[in-house]
Amino acid sequence: MSTAEQRLRLMQLASSNLPVGGLQLVPRGLEWAVEAGWVLDVAAFERWQRRQMTEGFYR
């Protein structure tokens, strides 16, 4: 991983969009996915979680 990539990862951790803590100004976690109708059952949760891991912060 290059220095630029490392800095971007650090910026992701410092971002207010990371859903941690009690205050969440921009809800983008599981609760929001349920409210949006994206996650309605176990199969939908599995699809949502895979997508979070492949396209989100964890990649």
C-alpha positions as CSV (number, residue, x, y, z in Angstrom):
1,M,0.0,0.0,0.0
2,S,1.4,3.4,-1.0
3,T,1.7,6.4,1.3
4,A,-1.1,8.1,-0.5
5,E,-3.4,5.0,0.0
6,Q,-2.4,4.9,3.7
7,R,-3.4,8.6,4.0
8,L,-6.7,8.0,2.4
9,R,-7.4,5.1,4.8
10,L,-6.5,7.3,7.7
11,M,-8.9,10.0,6.4
12,Q,-11.7,7.4,6.2
13,L,-11.1,6.5,9.8
14,A,-11.2,10.2,10.8
15,S,-14.3,11.0,8.7
16,S,-17.6,11.8,10.4
17,N,-19.2,9.4,7.9
18,L,-17.7,6.4,9.8
19,P,-20.7,5.1,11.8
20,V,-19.2,4.8,15.3
21,G,-20.1,6.3,18.6
22,G,-23.4,7.7,19.8
23,L,-23.8,10.6,17.4
24,Q,-24.2,9.8,13.7
25,L,-24.9,12.8,11.6
26,V,-25.0,10.8,8.3
27,P,-26.6,7.4,9.0
28,R,-25.3,4.9,6.5
29,G,-25.1,1.7,8.6
30,L,-27.3,-1.3,9.0
31,E,-30.2,0.7,10.7
32,W,-30.3,3.0,7.7
33,A,-30.3,0.0,5.2
34,V,-33.2,-1.5,7.1
35,E,-35.2,1.8,7.1
36,A,-34.4,2.2,3.3
37,G,-35.9,-1.2,2.7
38,W,-32.6,-2.7,1.5
39,V,-32.3,-5.2,4.3
40,L,-35.6,-7.0,5.0
41,D,-34.5,-10.6,5.6
42,V,-31.4,-12.7,6.3
43,A,-30.6,-13.2,2.6
44,A,-30.7,-9.4,2.0
45,F,-28.5,-8.8,5.0
46,E,-25.9,-11.2,3.7
47,R,-25.9,-9.5,0.3
48,W,-25.7,-6.1,2.0
49,Q,-22.8,-7.2,4.3
50,R,-20.9,-8.7,1.3
51,R,-21.2,-5.4,-0.6
52,Q,-20.1,-3.4,2.5
53,M,-17.0,-5.6,2.7
54,T,-16.1,-5.6,-1.0
55,E,-17.0,-2.0,-1.8
56,G,-16.8,-0.2,1.5
57,F,-14.2,0.6,4.1
58,Y,-13.0,-3.0,4.6
59,R,-11.5,-3.5,1.1
